[in-house]
Amino acid sequence: MKSELSYVVATDTFETIRAVVRAVAEQTVRDRVELVIVCPSERELALDPAETETIGATTVVEAGTVVPLSRARALAIRRSSCPLVFIGETHSFPAPDCLELLMAAHSSGDYAVVIPMIENGNPEKALSWATLMLTYRHWIEPASRGEIDVVSTYNACFRRDVLLGFGDRLEAMLDYGSGLDVELRARGSRFLIEPAARLAHLNVAARNAWLPERFLAGRFWASTRSRRWPGARRAAYVLASPLIPFLIVGKAIRSPHWAHHRARMPRGTTGAVLRCAIATAAGEVTGYAVGGGRTPVRLAEYELHRTRYV
């Protein structure tokens, strides 16, 4: 059967994505899925064929390095062969019917992106909930099926032709904070959330990791967002920086998502949201002031090896 959806994931070794590949191999439509693994080299990957034998097709893309991740993902998307592309991560795991439901949602209308419902993959820790609320709040319960204005660059299912339409800018548009959804909306694209399709996402929660990860995430987002801004606008955002944590916390705790999940959150989650917001804001100020520096390289450790930091 011809593959219909390319599931793209960047990694250093196969062991890093073994659990992800098992989740893809358990999909109800696994025979219609092309797994696209982008890695430094096929030798370093050390693919385990037994884990992929039930998947429709497996393509290995050698990138030399997978840092920055946006470059590796762009290369994998260009090498993929299906009309739909799901941009996965080493630390997110689709439920068995997730990809089937995303395919059906794309068939139901002219959508550039369909995003699944995101679930907390390590809900026992307050810092995990805090990070989830600050980064994936728009796509967690109690969202209902319908068109939305904001989509994530990762853990979302795109029409491949829409992504390739960015041409040489694809790599830049896959950066965190690039405003990909803003540009797609300006082109008239439509986005859909499909709550029946579910995906578990692991969040950094280890005490020795959450502070640098949140700082780096904030710096990366701000530096990407402002890379075309004039100096005066960046300076204005730096001057307004004392307000950023309050804005971040306010949006989180006033949201229906917070109210919906509050009873399940462990003790200390409110304080964790504040601490994460302060760390994120400090990163944003740095990004606006001096740019991203080596942030993509440093952040890649937490992105690729998330299971070490949960």
Sequence and secondary structure as in RCSB ss.txt:
>XXXX:A:sequence
MKSELSYVVATDTFETIRAVVRAVAEQTVRDRVELVIVCPSERELALDPAETETIGATTVVEAGTVVPLSRARAL
AIRRSSCPLVFIGETHSFPAPDCLELLMAAHSSGDYAVVIPMIENGNPEKALSWATLMLTYRHWIEPASRGEIDV
VSTYNACFRRDVLLGFGDRLEAMLDYGSGLDVELRARGSRFLIEPAARLAHLNVAARNAWLPERFLAGRFWASTR
SRRWPGARRAAYVLASPLIPFLIVGKAIRSPHWAHHRARMPRGTTGAVLRCAIATAAGEVTGYAVGGGRTPVRLA
EYELHRTRYV
>XXXX:A:secstr
    EEEEEE SSHHHHHHHHHHHHT TTGGGEEEEEEES HHHH   HHHHTTSSEEEEEE S   SHHHHHHH
HHHH  SSEEEE  TTEEE TTHHHHHHHHHHTS  SEEEEEEEESSTT HHHHHHHHHHSGGGSTT  SEEES 
  SSSEEEEHHHHHTTGGGHHHHTSTTS HHHHHHHTT  EEEEEEEEEEE     TTTHHHHHHHHHHHHHHHH
TTTS HHHHHHHHHTGGGHHHHHHHHHHTSHHHHHHGGGS TTHHHHHHHHHHHHHHHHHHHHHH  TTHHHHHH
HHHHTGGGG 
